[in-house]
Amino acid sequence: MLRTVPYDLTVDSGGDGFPVTDAHPRLSWKDPTAGNGQTRYTVEATVDGRAPMTAEIAGRRFVPWPFGVLRSGTRVRWRVRPATPHAEWSEAAGFEVGLLDADWQADWISPVEDPELGYGTRPAHVLEASFSMPGGIASARLYSTALGVYTAQINGQRVGTDELAPGSTSYDRTLYAQAHDVTGLLHPGENRIAVELSDGWYRGQVGAFRLPAGWGTTVGARIELHVRLEDGSERVVRSGEDWTTSPSSTTRADLMAGQTVDFETATARPQPVRVGVVVDPPAISWSPAPPVRMVETRSAVSSTQIADGVWVLDFGQNASGWIRMTDLGPRGTRTVIDYGEHTDAGGDLSTSHLDSERPGEAPLPFVQQDVVISGGGDEEFEPRHTVHGFQYARVTRQDAPLDPTTVTMRIVHTDLVRVGTFDCSDEDLNRLHQIAEWSFRGNAVDVPTDCPTRERLAWTGDYQVFAPTATRLYDVHGFSRKWLRSVRDDQLDDGRIANFSPDGRRIKHHLDDQFAMMTGSSGWGDAVVAVPWELYRAYGDREVLAENYEAMARWVEWALEAARTNRHHTRLQASPEPETFEQYLWDGTFHWGEWTEPKQRDAEGNPVDPIKHNPMAWFMADKGEVGTAYLYRSTATLAQIAEILGRESDAATYAATASRVADAWCAAYLKNDGTTAADTQAAYVRALAFGLIPDRLRRAAVERLVELIRANDTHLATGFLATGDLLPVLADAGRADVAYELLGRRTAPSWLYMVDRGATTIWEDWEGIDENGVAHDSLNHYSKGAVIRFLHTHTLGLRQDPDSIAWEKVTIAPVPAPGMAWARGTHNGPQGEIAVEWRIEGDSIRITADIPAGTAARIIFPDGTVASAGHGRFDQTAGLPASTSAVTAR
């Protein structure tokens, strides 16, 4: 599409139906003329229908609102044009300001509950009220939030399309509200508003052992309906003592365990709500993230009746969501739906691989189960107070037949906008890309969880590993900023970052908990530095650095102090007096380490899990090589961030400290021949990726890495932290041949082993489904899917330059896989969409690229030919090295 005016006008906020901001929105847009040196723009805004205001501003990314202070409920239309004579205006965009915290007047209301019911078994409750409206309704907005998960209806009609509101946050510090346009749901005369409220993330089960969330003991909701009439007056309906409460037909609701709906339940007598029993709720604010939505409906690809009254439905894709059922049978029919990722040899649902175990204790069985009891009418079942990770559903119904076509899968996750695509002539790699995308989608349920089944926790290490891949695939700016607020909220007083956020276990208040001893790990806590840095580079948002700077600095300072004051016991035993450099070795506190490296085998060929086999040895092992490497990277990154933010003194201090940490790492872990003390694939990958190995030793380190790979029968041996960097490190060191051999391996451990075994998402264990068809651990754990970034940066060849932000400078340097005939892909970044395609034509390669305004591109052909391109179409052919052109295209 040929564009001549600014486009894609956005504000940095979420919203369902329309963007909703706080009082300080930031404006962004793209401009097809920006490559001509355009830097100044005129913004025109119409606020609540009044006369337009204009302001001339500099820049076009995250521009602070240039006019006066915005009030609650303000409605804005705005447009922009270059500040040059005769420039044309963009199309107009709109946003609204939410109800700001100081202006909320509604009471917090809570249901009357049965105190005997515990977490995981509590019902949902309905809070409702009637109110009268005159004629002449011009517009209406419902502002609502809850401590718990809620859905709202007006006059029996659902409000909005968002799900699992108000979302997962660290509720002691942060609570988001939702705003909806409900004009069309109101009518003159008597109206009724109802809110169904359940425990949700606030008070339900959390984690693998399904402990109660510790945010609070009393759920509540706060609701305000603001109606503007045609005569200019306003009516407001607020939650308060005139509202009533009654048990819902949802007789059990838990986000993890499932939901039971009994349509036979007689309507209970309403009681007055409890008012003001919610103690010390956080201030209400507005989320920068898109909402969670039902994004897709899928029918079963197969259904099998495995016994009388028992069917197993396969939806063909592991994902997050629930099922919708339109035929519930005659009155009283009980239907039980169990959800899972795997079926056994007999075709039955199998979930034992998701059971949770502690040493010396019986396993905790994994259960995701919904139940519905028919009322005999035209009811439909669609649970909205729970969410499941599943590909298969076992439906048990003894009293009536089941038509499988009446059961559909509803895929539910944060409604992220896609910004990146990849496709090539190798269908196996295309399939790998698809399953990695699906794995991230299934874990992007308001926060970046590790898996949508067993734990559902937003582990910091997972997102630290995957964030650079996520920004290539989707616009995760607001999604990530929202999550980072929880990371800051959960930070311990001493500076440590919690293992996962939001932290329903609230480790910062339970420092005597054993898990507190396992808090503060390298590679996990470093997410507070790595993720904001990735967002800055991908989107050019300087504010994301500023709002996280204090938390970053506190984390790095804690890690530096931990290095100074703790020595690993093996060093202490070897020498009571430390070497001077040891004050910069982070080896004396807990680290998760590389995590999930491929398991070694015992004499009988059985995999050995080092944690289960000898947990104390694993816990006490020296992981200082990992810890010190991350200490270097975070400290060096913090120095760059301090410089960007104008903190010159901090920048100088952290840069000097990072240099000392690097020297210490070399002194402790790098030998004169370029080998490392650990001498593992992961150690070399990390050191090379982080720039820890001096240039004179890099070749030797790469050669040793290749030796280790060859000694492992050309299989990877990396785990959680290093796997995403393995192939880029090899290719950048001139060993793309080894990188593609690893990528093409079909025996475990490898990515294509997953593809060949029918994976539809990335597995936690490299052999998530073994050769006997037995499942192990989570089958939807997205971190190892970071490999697909290599497909974008190297196979396709599109990458942002190291000194670039917001995709202002890019390099297009394809590294074709042996036998690959073509690849194509796009990235729609802050400047606009970059499209790249290359094709091998005989002994030549043809590269075409569309470059948006504001981006400068350098194109490097495989034979070393270099070209440059600016705004517009690039199309050029160059010869191929003999080793590339001789292969057979596939």
Stockholm file with secondary structure:
# STOCKHOLM 1.0

chainA/1-890         MLRTVPYDLTVDSGGDGFPVTDAHPRLSWKDPTAGNGQTRYTVEATVDGRAPMTAEIAGRRFVPWPFGVLRSGTRVRWRVRPATPHAEWSEAAGFEVGLLDADWQADWISPVEDPELGYGTRPAHVLEASFSMPGGIASARLYSTALGVYTAQINGQRVGTDELAPGSTSYDRTLYAQAHDVTGLLHPGENRIAVELSDGWYRGQVGAFRLPAGWGTTVGARIELHVRLEDGSERVVRSGEDWTTSPSSTTRADLMAGQTVDFETATARPQPVRVGVVVDPPAISWSPAPPVRMVETRSAVSSTQIADGVWVLDFGQNASGWIRMTDLGPRGTRTVIDYGEHTDAGGDLSTSHLDSERPGEAPLPFVQQDVVISGGGDEEFEPRHTVHGFQYARVTRQDAPLDPTTVTMRIVHTDLVRVGTFDCSDEDLNRLHQIAEWSFRGNAVDVPTDCPTRERLAWTGDYQVFAPTATRLYDVHGFSRKWLRSVRDDQLDDGRIANFSPDGRRIKHHLDDQFAMMTGSSGWGDAVVAVPWELYRAYGDREVLAENYEAMARWVEWALEAARTNRHHTRLQASPEPETFEQYLWDGTFHWGEWTEPKQRDAEGNPVDPIKHNPMAWFMADKGEVGTAYLYRSTATLAQIAEILGRESDAATYAATASRVADAWCAAYLKNDGTTAADTQAAYVRALAFGLIPDRLRRAAVERLVELIRANDTHLATGFLATGDLLPVLADAGRADVAYELLGRRTAPSWLYMVDRGATTIWEDWEGIDENGVAHDSLNHYSKGAVIRFLHTHTLGLRQDPDSIAWEKVTIAPVPAPGMAWARGTHNGPQGEIAVEWRIEGDSIRITADIPAGTAARIIFPDGTVASAGHGRFDQTAGLPASTSAVTAR
#=GR chainA/1-890 SS CCCCSCEEEEESCCCSSSCEECSSCEEEEECTTGGGTCCEEEEEEEETTCCCEEEEEECSSSEECCSSCCCTTCEEEEEEEESSTTCCCCCCEEEEECCCGGGCCCCCEECCCCTTCCTTTCCCEEEEEEEEECSCEEEEEEEEEEESEEEEEETTEECCSEESBTCCCCTTTCEECEEEECGGGCCSEEEEEEEEEECHHHHSEETTTTEECCSCSCCEEEEEEEEEETTSCEEEEECSTTCEEEECSEEEEETTTEEEEETTCCCCCCEECEESCSCSCCCEECCSSCCEEEEEEEECSEEEEEETTEEEEEEEEEEEEEEEESCCCSTTCEEEEEEESEECTTSCEECGGGCBCCTTSCCBCCCCEEEEECCSSSCCBCCCSCCEEEEEEEEECSSSCCCGGGEEEEEEEECCCBCEEEEESCHHHHHHHHHHHHHHHHHBSSSBCSCTTTTCCCBHHHHHHHHHHHHHHBCCHHHHHHHHHHHHHTCCTTSCCCSBSSCTTCGGGCTTSHHHHTCSCTTTTTHHHHHHHHHHHHHCCHHHHHHHHHHHHHHHHHHHHHHHHCCCHHHHHHCSSCCGGGGGCCCSSCCCCSCSCCCEECTTSCEECHHHHCHHHHHHSCCHHHHHHHHHHHHHHHHHHHHHTTCHHHHHHHHHHHHHHHHHHHHHHBCTTSCBSSCCHHHHHHHHHHTCSCHHHHHHHHHHHHHHHHHTTSCCCCCTTTHHHHHHHHHHTTCHHHHHHHHHCCSSSSHHHHHHTTCSSCCSSTTSBCTTSCBCSCSCCGGGGGGHHHIIIIIICEEECTTCSTTSEEEECCCCCTTCCEEEEEEEETTEEEEEEEEEETTEEEEEEEECTTCEEEEECTTSCEEEECSEEEEEEEECCHHHHTSCCC
#=GC SS_cons         CCCCSCEEEEESCCCSSSCEECSSCEEEEECTTGGGTCCEEEEEEEETTCCCEEEEEECSSSEECCSSCCCTTCEEEEEEEESSTTCCCCCCEEEEECCCGGGCCCCCEECCCCTTCCTTTCCCEEEEEEEEECSCEEEEEEEEEEESEEEEEETTEECCSEESBTCCCCTTTCEECEEEECGGGCCSEEEEEEEEEECHHHHSEETTTTEECCSCSCCEEEEEEEEEETTSCEEEEECSTTCEEEECSEEEEETTTEEEEETTCCCCCCEECEESCSCSCCCEECCSSCCEEEEEEEECSEEEEEETTEEEEEEEEEEEEEEEESCCCSTTCEEEEEEESEECTTSCEECGGGCBCCTTSCCBCCCCEEEEECCSSSCCBCCCSCCEEEEEEEEECSSSCCCGGGEEEEEEEECCCBCEEEEESCHHHHHHHHHHHHHHHHHBSSSBCSCTTTTCCCBHHHHHHHHHHHHHHBCCHHHHHHHHHHHHHTCCTTSCCCSBSSCTTCGGGCTTSHHHHTCSCTTTTTHHHHHHHHHHHHHCCHHHHHHHHHHHHHHHHHHHHHHHHCCCHHHHHHCSSCCGGGGGCCCSSCCCCSCSCCCEECTTSCEECHHHHCHHHHHHSCCHHHHHHHHHHHHHHHHHHHHHTTCHHHHHHHHHHHHHHHHHHHHHHBCTTSCBSSCCHHHHHHHHHHTCSCHHHHHHHHHHHHHHHHHTTSCCCCCTTTHHHHHHHHHHTTCHHHHHHHHHCCSSSSHHHHHHTTCSSCCSSTTSBCTTSCBCSCSCCGGGGGGHHHIIIIIICEEECTTCSTTSEEEECCCCCTTCCEEEEEEEETTEEEEEEEEEETTEEEEEEEECTTCEEEEECTTSCEEEECSEEEEEEEECCHHHHTSCCC
//
